Amino acid sequence: MQKLFEKVQKNIEDFLEQRDKGILILTLPGEQIAYVVKILESIENAGSPDVFLLFPHDFESPDKFTFLVVERVKMSYEAAREELGLSGEMKNVPSFPMICLDEQQPAALRLREALCFARSLIPPGKGQRLVCALLPLIINDPSGYGQLMQQIIPTNGLIPWFRGMRIVLREDSNSPMLSSKICKAPFVEVKHLDLSTDAMIASLREEAKDPGVSSEQRAQSLLQLACIDYAHCRYEDAITKYTELLAYYQETQNSTMQAFVLNGIGDTYNRVGKFDMAQDWYERALVPAAESKSPIILFSLSRNLGHVYYQLKQYSQAEVFFDGAQQLGLQTHDPEAKILSMEWRGLSQEKQKAFDRAADSFEEATRLSHEFKRNEHLNRNLEHLSNTLKHIDQHDRLARVKREVALLSKGESGE
């Protein structure tokens, strides 16, 4: 998958470096545009000398989108004023064009003036370009986007305000928005991209077999393919890939990834209901997980072993692992994980008829649900607690829980 993104990044970088075309139109399905925004951010953060203005903001209408662009350019202007003011070079900063703030003016005029002004803020003689990417992640007014772009882009040839600027636009391959006249203009480059799941999987397969790619990168590609196989219920394929990965991570003595892969094999057997085998693989992961000292992996294994032992009706063992999971829950900064582990600890205790312990577990889960405002867990644990208290002689405690359940029911019904 890395090769796929690298190819797209190179296409964009080549466009930025060439001198014949000023506009790049990227054609792809709308749901894939977020990947392009991330790639542009990577180019910017990798030390590009160019100045980037990225606009992934939702496109509601030409006026609203233009307002966002103008505000961003105005913020850049104010930052430049402050920086140059401190160095005594204020005379080099042009005045912000008031026409951009006049909402009575056409959106296309204000947008064009804002971009032209933004380019003027770049110091001359340093070879820098302004890269302006008008790439809304969501376009609620496709015809408005198409018309606005058509109005700001010259169709008869580049005009002076385009100098020193590169503009990146998006086109939806499923529902085209831009006119063919724009796309066929001599100064416009059109790139058709495929960043679909199928394309990513094909790229991962290529990388996993490519001897020119580092062993670590091939392993990462194979791991992603194993996870995809698991998600698409191709369980035998997933286990084959996980087993190959396990050998690699054992050879490289990577305890964290050994535990991750072993846990993945356990998950696969767990998914198909082979709980004995799932238990075996989860337990094999305990040693490398302990060596890795990763709270997330240790939590995942404790929780998974708790569920497997519960399915196998080995409730005392399930209680031990759910107790471990709830202790690790807050180390992973996931209060919901702690609440759920506490709840399952209580259910395991209830199955052992250890009603006193179960009541304490459900009460703690209830308290945490209150604290972290998890109402769905609160209702469920109050119900567990109410049922458990019926088995022990704690009538006052049971009455209090019933009152709380009644109050919650009133609140939910709006009474």
C-alpha positions in Angstrom: 0.0 0.0 0.0 2.9 2.3 0.7 4.0 2.0 -3.0 0.5 3.1 -4.1 0.6 6.2 -2.0 4.2 6.9 -3.1 3.1 6.8 -6.7 0.4 9.3 -6.1 2.8 11.5 -4.1 5.3 11.4 -7.0 2.6 12.4 -9.5 1.8 15.4 -7.4 5.4 16.4 -6.8 6.2 16.1 -10.5 3.3 18.4 -11.2 4.6 21.0 -8.7 8.0 20.9 -10.3 7.0 21.3 -13.9 6.5 24.7 -15.5 4.0 24.2 -18.3 0.8 23.6 -16.3 -0.7 25.5 -13.5 -3.7 23.3 -12.5 -3.9 19.7 -11.5 -7.3 18.0 -11.5 -7.4 14.7 -9.5 -10.2 12.5 -10.6 -11.3 9.8 -8.2 -14.4 8.8 -6.2 -15.3 11.3 -3.5 -14.8 9.0 -0.6 -11.1 8.6 -1.5 -10.2 12.3 -1.4 -9.1 12.2 2.2 -6.1 10.1 1.2 -5.0 12.9 -1.3 -5.3 15.5 1.5 -3.0 13.4 3.7 -0.5 13.0 0.9 -0.4 16.7 0.3 0.2 17.2 4.0 3.0 14.7 3.9 4.7 16.7 1.0 4.3 19.9 3.0 5.7 18.4 6.2 8.6 16.8 4.5 10.3 20.1 4.0 8.9 21.3 0.7 10.0 24.9 0.0 6.6 25.7 -1.4 3.8 27.4 0.7 0.7 25.2 1.0 -2.9 26.4 1.5 -5.0 23.2 1.9 -8.8 23.6 1.9 -10.5 20.2 2.8 -13.4 22.1 4.3 -16.9 20.9 3.4 -18.4 22.7 0.4 -21.9 24.0 1.3 -22.1 26.7 -1.3 -19.8 29.0 -3.3 -20.2 31.9 -0.9 -19.6 29.8 2.3 -16.5 28.1 0.8 -15.1 31.4 -0.5 -15.6 32.8 3.0 -13.5 30.0 4.5 -10.7 30.6 2.0 -10.7 34.4 2.5 -10.6 33.9 6.3 -7.6 31.5 6.0 -5.7 33.9 3.7 -6.5 36.8 6.1 -5.1 34.9 9.0 -1.9 34.2 7.0 -1.8 38.0 6.2 -2.1 38.9 9.8 0.6 36.4 10.8 2.9 37.9 8.1 2.2 41.5 9.4 3.1 40.5 12.9 6.3 38.6 11.9 7.6 41.4 9.6 6.5 44.1 12.0 8.9 42.7 14.6 11.7 42.7 12.0 10.9 46.2 10.8 9.9 45.2 7.3 6.3 46.2 7.3 6.7 48.2 4.1 7.0 44.9 2.2 3.6 43.7 3.2 0.8 44.7 0.8 -2.6 45.8 2.2 -5.4 43.1 2.4 -7.8 43.6 -0.5 -11.1 44.8 1.0 -13.0 43.4 -2.0 -12.4 39.9 -0.6 -14.5 40.9 2.5 -17.3 42.4 0.5 -20.0 39.7 0.4 -22.0 41.7 -2.1 -19.3 40.8 -4.7 -19.4 37.5 -6.6 -17.8 34.6 -4.8 -15.5 33.8 -7.8 -14.1 37.4 -7.8 -13.5 37.3 -4.0 -11.9 33.9 -4.2 -9.6 34.8 -7.2 -8.5 38.0 -5.4 -7.8 36.1 -2.2 -5.6 33.6 -4.0 -3.8 36.3 -5.9 -3.1 38.2 -2.7 -1.9 35.0 -0.9 0.6 34.6 -3.7 1.9 38.1 -3.1 2.8 37.3 0.5 5.5 34.9 -0.7 8.9 36.6 -0.7 10.2 37.1 -4.3 13.4 35.5 -5.5 13.3 32.4 -3.3 11.8 30.1 -5.9 8.8 29.4 -3.7 5.4 28.6 -5.2 1.9 28.9 -3.7 0.2 25.5 -3.7 -3.5 26.0 -3.3 -5.5 22.8 -2.9 -9.3 23.3 -3.1 -10.2 19.8 -2.1 -13.4 19.7 0.0 -13.9 16.3 1.7 -17.6 16.7 1.3 -19.4 18.6 -1.5 -23.1 19.2 -0.8 -23.4 21.5 -3.8 -21.7 19.8 -6.7 -22.9 22.2 -9.4 -21.9 25.1 -7.2 -18.3 23.7 -6.8 -18.1 23.1 -10.6 -19.3 26.6 -11.5 -17.1 28.3 -8.9 -14.0 26.5 -10.3 -15.0 27.3 -13.8 -15.3 31.0 -13.0 -11.9 31.3 -11.4 -10.0 29.2 -14.0 -9.2 30.8 -17.3 -10.0 28.7 -20.3 -8.1 30.6 -23.0 -4.6 30.4 -21.4 -2.8 31.2 -18.3 -3.2 34.8 -17.1 -0.6 36.8 -15.0 -2.1 36.1 -11.6 -1.5 32.4 -12.1 2.3 32.9 -12.2 4.1 31.3 -9.2 1.0 29.3 -8.3 -0.2 25.7 -8.5 -3.8 24.9 -8.0 -5.1 21.4 -7.2 -8.8 20.6 -7.7 -10.8 17.5 -7.3 -13.2 15.8 -9.7 -15.6 13.0 -8.7 -15.2 10.1 -11.1 -18.7 8.9 -10.2 -20.5 12.2 -10.6 -18.4 14.7 -12.6 -18.7 18.4 -11.6 -16.2 20.2 -13.7 -16.8 21.1 -17.4 -14.9 19.2 -20.1 -13.7 22.6 -21.4 -11.6 23.1 -18.2 -10.3 19.5 -18.2 -9.1 19.8 -21.8 -7.4 23.2 -21.4 -3.6 23.0 -22.3 -2.5 24.3 -19.0 -4.5 21.7 -17.0 -3.2 18.3 -16.1 -5.7 15.6 -15.2 -4.8 12.5 -13.2 -7.1 9.6 -12.7 -6.4 7.9 -9.3 -7.6 4.6 -7.8 -7.2 4.5 -4.1 -10.0 1.9 -3.6 -9.7 -1.0 -1.2 -9.1 -3.3 -4.2 -6.2 -1.1 -5.4 -4.7 -1.0 -1.8 -5.0 -4.8 -1.5 -3.3 -5.3 -4.9 -0.5 -2.9 -3.8 -0.1 -4.8 -0.5 0.2 -8.1 -2.3 2.8 -6.7 -4.6 4.8 -5.2 -1.7 4.6 -8.5 0.3 6.3 -10.3 -2.6 8.7 -7.6 -3.7 12.3 -8.6 -2.9 13.4 -5.0 -3.4 11.3 -3.9 -0.4 12.8 -4.2 3.1 11.8 -7.3 5.1 10.1 -5.1 7.7 8.0 -3.4 5.1 7.1 -6.7 3.5 6.0 -8.0 6.9 3.9 -4.9 7.5 2.2 -5.4 4.1 1.6 -9.1 4.9 0.2 -8.2 8.3 -2.3 -5.8 6.7 -3.4 -8.5 4.3 -3.9 -10.9 7.2 -6.1 -8.4 8.9 -8.1 -7.9 5.7 -8.5 -11.6 5.3 -9.8 -11.8 8.8 -12.2 -9.0 8.2 -13.5 -10.7 5.1 -13.9 -14.1 6.8 -11.1 -15.7 4.9 -9.9 -17.4 8.0 -7.5 -20.0 6.6 -5.8 -17.4 4.5 -5.5 -15.2 7.6 -3.9 -18.0 9.7 -1.5 -18.8 6.9 -0.3 -15.2 6.8 -0.2 -14.9 10.6 1.9 -18.0 10.9 4.4 -16.7 8.3 4.6 -13.4 10.2 5.1 -15.2 13.5 8.2 -16.9 12.2 9.6 -13.6 11.0 8.9 -11.8 14.3 10.5 -14.7 16.3 13.6 -14.5 14.1 13.8 -10.7 14.6 13.0 -11.1 18.3 10.2 -8.6 18.2 8.2 -9.5 21.3 5.4 -6.9 20.7 4.7 -8.2 17.2 4.9 -11.8 18.3 2.2 -11.2 20.8 0.1 -9.2 18.3 0.3 -12.0 15.7 -0.4 -14.8 18.3 -3.4 -12.8 19.5 -4.5 -12.5 15.9 -4.4 -16.3 15.4 -6.4 -16.7 18.7 -8.9 -14.1 17.4 -9.4 -16.1 14.2 -10.1 -19.4 16.0 -12.3 -17.5 18.4 -14.3 -16.1 15.5 -15.1 -19.5 14.1 -16.0 -20.9 17.6 -12.9 -23.1 18.1 -12.5 -21.9 21.7 -10.0 -24.6 22.8 -7.6 -23.6 20.0 -8.2 -19.9 20.6 -7.4 -20.4 24.3 -4.1 -22.2 23.3 -3.0 -19.4 21.0 -4.0 -16.6 23.4 -2.0 -18.3 26.2 1.1 -18.6 23.9 0.9 -14.9 23.5 1.2 -14.2 27.2 5.0 -14.5 27.4 5.9 -12.2 24.6 3.2 -9.8 25.7 4.7 -9.6 29.2 8.1 -9.1 27.6 6.8 -6.3 25.5 5.2 -4.6 28.5 2.5 -3.1 26.2 -0.6 -2.3 28.3 -2.8 -2.5 25.2 -1.7 -6.0 24.1 -1.8 -7.2 27.7 -5.3 -5.8 28.1 -6.5 -7.4 24.8 -5.1 -10.8 25.8 -6.6 -10.7 29.3 -10.0 -9.7 27.9 -9.9 -12.3 25.1 -8.9 -15.1 27.5 -11.7 -14.0 29.8 -14.2 -14.4 27.0 -12.8 -17.7 25.9 -12.9 -19.2 29.4 -16.4 -17.9 29.8 -17.5 -19.7 26.6 -15.8 -22.9 27.8 -17.8 -22.5 31.1 -14.5 -22.2 33.1 -15.9 -19.3 35.1 -13.2 -19.1 37.8 -10.5 -18.7 35.2 -12.7 -16.2 33.3 -13.0 -14.2 36.5 -9.2 -14.1 36.9 -8.6 -12.8 33.4 -11.5 -10.2 33.4 -10.1 -9.0 36.7 -6.7 -8.5 35.0 -8.4 -6.7 32.1 -10.2 -4.3 34.4 -6.9 -3.4 36.1 -5.3 -2.8 32.7 -8.3 -0.9 31.5 -7.4 2.5 32.8 -3.7 2.1 31.8 -5.0 2.0 28.2 -6.9 5.3 28.9 -10.1 3.5 28.0 -12.7 3.8 30.7 -15.2 1.8 28.6 -12.8 -1.1 28.5 -12.6 -1.1 32.3 -16.4 -0.9 32.7 -17.0 -3.8 30.3 -14.2 -5.9 32.0 -15.7 -5.2 35.4 -19.2 -6.2 34.1 -17.9 -9.5 32.7 -16.0 -10.2 35.9 -19.3 -9.9 37.7 -21.1 -12.2 35.2 -18.3 -14.8 35.7 -18.7 -14.5 39.5 -22.5 -14.8 39.2 -22.1 -18.1 37.2 -20.1 -19.4 40.2 -22.9 -18.3 42.5 -20.5 -15.9 44.2 -23.2 -13.3 44.4 -21.5 -11.0 47.0 -18.4 -10.6 44.7 -20.7 -10.2 41.7 -22.6 -7.5 43.4 -19.4 -5.6 44.2 -18.3 -5.9 40.5 -21.6 -4.7 39.1 -21.7 -1.8 41.7 -18.2 -0.7 40.6 -19.2 -0.9 37.0 -22.3 1.2 37.8 -20.1 3.8 39.6 -17.7 4.1 36.6 -20.6 4.3 34.2 -22.0 7.2 36.2 -18.5 8.9 36.3 -17.9 8.6 32.6 -21.5 9.2 31.6 -21.9 5.8 29.8 -25.7 5.5 30.2 -26.0 2.3 28.1 -23.6 0.5 30.4 -25.2 2.1 33.5 -28.6 0.7 32.7 -27.3 -2.8 32.0 -25.2 -3.0 35.1 -28.0 -1.7 37.3 -30.1 -4.5 36.0 -27.3 -7.0 36.7 -26.9 -5.6 40.2 -30.6 -5.7 40.9 -30.8 -9.4 39.8 -27.7 -10.3 41.9 -28.9 -8.6 45.1 -32.0 -10.8 45.0 -29.8 -13.7 45.9 -28.3 -12.1 49.0 -29.9 -10.6 52.1 -29.3 -6.9 51.3 -32.8 -5.5 51.0 -31.8 -1.9 51.6 -29.2 -2.0 48.9 -31.7 -3.7 46.5 -34.3 -1.0 47.2 -31.8 1.8 46.5 -30.9 0.2 43.1 -34.6 -0.2 42.2 -35.2 3.5 43.0 -32.2 4.4 40.7 -33.6 2.2 37.9 -37.0 3.9 38.2 -35.5 7.4 38.1 -33.5 6.5 35.0 -36.6 5.1 33.3 -38.4 8.3 34.1 -35.6 10.4 32.7 -35.4 8.4 29.5 -39.2 8.5 28.9 -39.1 12.3 29.4 -41.6 12.3 32.3 
